[in-house]
Amino acid sequence: MDSSGIDILIAAHQAVTAAGGWLRLAGSAESVLRTLQLVGVDAVADCHEPLRQALSK
């Protein structure tokens, strides 16, 4: 995960939220999830380990 990927996730979150939807991330590798947490993406988009947990929210 680099800054381009993070920018895309933030842009996708903004677009989906503006359309009344939501963005949840699931099944990310532990290293990717840690990167998302370090840069604060987990504060704007829900990040979950298993897909089942992401869909149940």
C-alpha positions as CSV (number, residue, x, y, z in Angstrom):
1,M,0.0,0.0,0.0
2,D,1.4,3.3,-1.0
3,S,0.2,6.9,-1.1
4,S,-1.6,6.4,-4.4
5,G,-3.6,3.5,-3.0
6,I,-4.5,5.5,0.1
7,D,-5.5,8.5,-2.1
8,I,-7.8,6.2,-4.1
9,L,-9.4,4.8,-0.9
10,I,-10.1,8.3,0.4
11,A,-11.5,9.5,-2.9
12,A,-13.7,6.4,-3.1
13,H,-15.0,7.0,0.4
14,Q,-15.8,10.6,-0.4
15,A,-17.6,9.7,-3.6
16,V,-19.6,6.9,-2.0
17,T,-20.5,8.9,1.0
18,A,-21.7,11.8,-1.2
19,A,-24.0,9.4,-3.0
20,G,-25.4,8.2,0.3
21,G,-23.5,4.9,0.5
22,W,-20.7,3.6,2.7
23,L,-17.3,2.1,2.2
24,R,-16.0,-0.8,4.4
25,L,-12.7,-2.5,3.9
26,A,-12.3,-6.2,4.7
27,G,-9.8,-9.0,4.4
28,S,-6.8,-6.7,4.2
29,A,-3.4,-8.2,5.0
30,E,-2.2,-7.3,8.5
31,S,0.6,-5.1,7.1
32,V,-1.9,-3.2,4.9
33,L,-4.4,-2.8,7.8
34,R,-1.6,-1.4,10.0
35,T,-0.6,1.1,7.3
36,L,-4.3,2.2,7.0
37,Q,-4.4,2.7,10.7
38,L,-1.1,4.7,10.8
39,V,-2.3,7.2,8.1
40,G,-5.8,7.4,9.6
41,V,-7.9,5.8,6.8
42,D,-9.5,3.7,9.5
43,A,-11.0,6.9,10.9
44,V,-12.9,7.6,7.7
45,A,-13.6,4.1,6.4
46,D,-14.5,1.1,8.5
47,C,-11.7,-1.5,8.4
48,H,-12.5,-5.1,9.4
49,E,-10.5,-8.2,9.3
50,P,-13.2,-10.7,8.2
51,L,-15.7,-9.9,5.5
52,R,-18.5,-11.2,7.6
53,Q,-17.8,-8.6,10.2
54,A,-17.8,-5.8,7.6
55,L,-21.1,-6.9,6.2
56,S,-22.8,-7.2,9.6
57,K,-22.3,-3.5,10.5
